[in-house]
Amino acid sequence: MDWKIIGYSVLINVALTIILSYIFFPLIFLGPITGGFLASYLSKGYEDYDKMDQKDGSVVGAVSGLIGGLIIGLLFIMGFGAVTAITGLITAKIGTITGNIIIGLIIINFSVNISLILGLIGGVIGVIIKE
């Protein structure tokens, strides 16, 4: 895997997701798909062979989505306005420390899973377009 390309794809994933979450929230799925697409489209292949198939594109896209989802989840926990307002309402009934931990784990889990799946889809799309 070309970690440099995956790193750039993760940065694009995170930046697009953050920007789109402020502009129009339903479009945040475009960040992970774009990151996975770029990771597979720009990858040249592996050390043993030069050709990438859809399985390889899905792996590269999923790795990009996984790392991006982890970063996005951590950024959401660290203090986005909308997320902190929602967690404040929920934790008022659960208890502050326990509620924050539970909500933080839920946000990270949701962010990583969604970003991983969408990055995988973007990776497959990138290989299909590349062919």
C-alpha atoms as a printed R data frame, in Angstrom:
    type eleno elety resid chain resno       x      y       z
1   ATOM     1    CA   MET     A     1   0.000  0.000   0.000
2   ATOM     2    CA   ASP     A     2   1.119  3.507  -0.719
3   ATOM     3    CA   TRP     A     3   0.759  5.151   2.686
4   ATOM     4    CA   LYS     A     4   1.447  8.607   1.309
5   ATOM     5    CA   ILE     A     5  -1.600  8.424  -0.973
6   ATOM     6    CA   ILE     A     6  -3.701  6.949   1.832
7   ATOM     7    CA   GLY     A     7  -2.598  9.794   4.121
8   ATOM     8    CA   TYR     A     8  -3.643 12.413   1.572
9   ATOM     9    CA   SER     A     9  -6.941 10.607   1.041
10  ATOM    10    CA   VAL     A    10  -7.570 10.574   4.793
11  ATOM    11    CA   LEU     A    11  -6.941 14.319   4.981
12  ATOM    12    CA   ILE     A    12  -9.365 14.949   2.116
13  ATOM    13    CA   ASN     A    13 -11.900 12.631   3.776
14  ATOM    14    CA   VAL     A    14 -11.674 14.496   7.100
15  ATOM    15    CA   ALA     A    15 -11.672 17.975   5.547
16  ATOM    16    CA   LEU     A    16 -14.672 17.286   3.307
17  ATOM    17    CA   THR     A    17 -16.619 15.669   6.124
18  ATOM    18    CA   ILE     A    18 -16.016 18.592   8.482
19  ATOM    19    CA   ILE     A    19 -16.823 21.210   5.842
20  ATOM    20    CA   LEU     A    20 -19.949 19.396   4.670
21  ATOM    21    CA   SER     A    21 -21.154 18.855   8.242
22  ATOM    22    CA   TYR     A    22 -21.273 22.635   8.640
23  ATOM    23    CA   ILE     A    23 -22.650 23.463   5.185
24  ATOM    24    CA   PHE     A    24 -25.249 20.721   4.635
25  ATOM    25    CA   PHE     A    25 -25.189 17.765   7.029
26  ATOM    26    CA   PRO     A    26 -26.777 15.088   4.763
27  ATOM    27    CA   LEU     A    27 -23.836 15.404   2.350
28  ATOM    28    CA   ILE     A    28 -21.186 14.259   4.842
29  ATOM    29    CA   PHE     A    29 -21.138 10.825   3.202
30  ATOM    30    CA   LEU     A    30 -19.240 12.395   0.281
31  ATOM    31    CA   GLY     A    31 -16.087 12.821   2.400
32  ATOM    32    CA   PRO     A    32 -15.377  9.103   2.992
33  ATOM    33    CA   ILE     A    33 -16.442  8.124  -0.517
34  ATOM    34    CA   THR     A    34 -14.106 10.726  -2.019
35  ATOM    35    CA   GLY     A    35 -11.262  9.648   0.263
36  ATOM    36    CA   GLY     A    36 -11.674  5.970  -0.668
37  ATOM    37    CA   PHE     A    37 -12.029  6.851  -4.349
38  ATOM    38    CA   LEU     A    38  -8.813  8.882  -4.366
39  ATOM    39    CA   ALA     A    39  -6.915  6.246  -2.392
40  ATOM    40    CA   SER     A    40  -7.709  3.524  -4.930
41  ATOM    41    CA   TYR     A    41  -7.643  5.696  -8.034
42  ATOM    42    CA   LEU     A    42  -4.197  7.118  -7.290
43  ATOM    43    CA   SER     A    43  -2.674  3.847  -6.040
44  ATOM    44    CA   LYS     A    44  -0.319  2.172  -8.447
45  ATOM    45    CA   GLY     A    45  -0.643 -1.342  -7.039
46  ATOM    46    CA   TYR     A    46   1.372 -3.478  -4.698
47  ATOM    47    CA   GLU     A    47   4.962 -4.630  -4.647
48  ATOM    48    CA   ASP     A    48   4.268 -8.033  -6.248
49  ATOM    49    CA   TYR     A    49   2.089 -6.884  -9.139
50  ATOM    50    CA   ASP     A    50   1.085 -3.642 -10.760
51  ATOM    51    CA   LYS     A    51  -2.572 -4.268 -11.493
52  ATOM    52    CA   MET     A    52  -5.273 -3.471  -8.936
53  ATOM    53    CA   ASP     A    53  -8.636 -5.202  -8.972
54  ATOM    54    CA   GLN     A    54 -11.822 -4.305  -7.102
55  ATOM    55    CA   LYS     A    55 -10.807 -6.312  -4.048
56  ATOM    56    CA   ASP     A    56  -7.554 -4.347  -3.744
57  ATOM    57    CA   GLY     A    57  -9.424 -1.071  -4.255
58  ATOM    58    CA   SER     A    58 -11.880 -1.978  -1.533
59  ATOM    59    CA   VAL     A    59  -9.031 -2.743   0.891
60  ATOM    60    CA   VAL     A    60  -7.243  0.535   0.163
61  ATOM    61    CA   GLY     A    61 -10.506  2.477   0.393
62  ATOM    62    CA   ALA     A    62 -11.471  0.749   3.633
63  ATOM    63    CA   VAL     A    63  -8.101  1.553   5.242
64  ATOM    64    CA   SER     A    64  -8.514  5.181   4.187
65  ATOM    65    CA   GLY     A    65 -12.062  5.212   5.578
66  ATOM    66    CA   LEU     A    66 -11.040  3.525   8.824
67  ATOM    67    CA   ILE     A    67  -8.308  6.028   9.618
68  ATOM    68    CA   GLY     A    68 -10.464  8.946   8.473
69  ATOM    69    CA   GLY     A    69 -13.420  7.744  10.543
70  ATOM    70    CA   LEU     A    70 -11.275  7.512  13.652
71  ATOM    71    CA   ILE     A    71 -10.008 11.053  13.168
72  ATOM    72    CA   ILE     A    72 -13.498 12.366  12.407
73  ATOM    73    CA   GLY     A    73 -14.915 10.644  15.491
74  ATOM    74    CA   LEU     A    74 -12.221 12.127  17.711
75  ATOM    75    CA   LEU     A    75 -12.791 15.589  16.246
76  ATOM    76    CA   PHE     A    76 -16.528 15.285  16.842
77  ATOM    77    CA   ILE     A    77 -15.916 14.334  20.468
78  ATOM    78    CA   MET     A    78 -13.462 17.168  21.028
79  ATOM    79    CA   GLY     A    79 -16.048 19.799  20.482
80  ATOM    80    CA   PHE     A    80 -18.225 20.314  17.485
81  ATOM    81    CA   GLY     A    81 -21.150 22.531  18.422
82  ATOM    82    CA   ALA     A    82 -23.962 20.337  17.156
83  ATOM    83    CA   VAL     A    83 -22.578 17.137  18.615
84  ATOM    84    CA   THR     A    84 -21.785 18.663  21.999
85  ATOM    85    CA   ALA     A    85 -25.304 20.093  22.209
86  ATOM    86    CA   ILE     A    86 -26.827 16.681  21.508
87  ATOM    87    CA   THR     A    87 -24.520 14.919  23.961
88  ATOM    88    CA   GLY     A    88 -25.345 17.568  26.563
89  ATOM    89    CA   LEU     A    89 -29.046 16.800  26.247
90  ATOM    90    CA   ILE     A    90 -28.500 13.054  26.434
91  ATOM    91    CA   THR     A    91 -25.984 13.122  29.269
92  ATOM    92    CA   ALA     A    92 -28.234 15.299  31.420
93  ATOM    93    CA   LYS     A    93 -30.348 12.206  31.964
94  ATOM    94    CA   ILE     A    94 -27.632  9.547  32.117
95  ATOM    95    CA   GLY     A    95 -25.039 11.214  34.285
96  ATOM    96    CA   THR     A    96 -22.145 13.363  33.185
97  ATOM    97    CA   ILE     A    97 -19.066 11.122  33.247
98  ATOM    98    CA   THR     A    98 -20.742  7.866  32.308
99  ATOM    99    CA   GLY     A    99 -22.867  9.564  29.692
100 ATOM   100    CA   ASN     A   100 -19.916 11.310  28.074
101 ATOM   101    CA   ILE     A   101 -17.972  8.061  27.856
102 ATOM   102    CA   ILE     A   102 -20.929  6.175  26.392
103 ATOM   103    CA   ILE     A   103 -21.778  8.920  23.904
104 ATOM   104    CA   GLY     A   104 -18.104  9.250  22.935
105 ATOM   105    CA   LEU     A   105 -17.845  5.534  22.228
106 ATOM   106    CA   ILE     A   106 -21.071  5.593  20.241
107 ATOM   107    CA   ILE     A   107 -19.883  8.555  18.142
108 ATOM   108    CA   ILE     A   108 -16.484  6.984  17.427
109 ATOM   109    CA   ASN     A   109 -18.042  3.596  16.626
110 ATOM   110    CA   PHE     A   110 -20.626  5.130  14.301
111 ATOM   111    CA   SER     A   111 -18.076  7.377  12.606
112 ATOM   112    CA   VAL     A   112 -15.545  4.590  12.035
113 ATOM   113    CA   ASN     A   113 -18.109  2.089  10.740
114 ATOM   114    CA   ILE     A   114 -19.814  4.506   8.359
115 ATOM   115    CA   SER     A   115 -16.521  5.927   7.091
116 ATOM   116    CA   LEU     A   116 -15.067  2.430   6.619
117 ATOM   117    CA   ILE     A   117 -18.052  1.250   4.581
118 ATOM   118    CA   LEU     A   118 -18.233  4.411   2.480
119 ATOM   119    CA   GLY     A   119 -14.448  4.387   1.945
120 ATOM   120    CA   LEU     A   120 -14.723  0.785   0.768
121 ATOM   121    CA   ILE     A   121 -17.427  1.784  -1.715
122 ATOM   122    CA   GLY     A   122 -15.315  4.719  -2.889
123 ATOM   123    CA   GLY     A   123 -12.328  2.390  -3.340
124 ATOM   124    CA   VAL     A   124 -14.314  0.041  -5.566
125 ATOM   125    CA   ILE     A   125 -15.633  2.983  -7.597
126 ATOM   126    CA   GLY     A   126 -12.072  4.286  -7.995
127 ATOM   127    CA   VAL     A   127 -10.841  0.979  -9.434
128 ATOM   128    CA   ILE     A   128 -13.831  0.695 -11.760
129 ATOM   129    CA   ILE     A   129 -13.254  4.201 -13.134
130 ATOM   130    CA   LYS     A   130  -9.501  3.608 -13.363
131 ATOM   131    CA   GLU     A   131 -10.044  0.557 -15.583
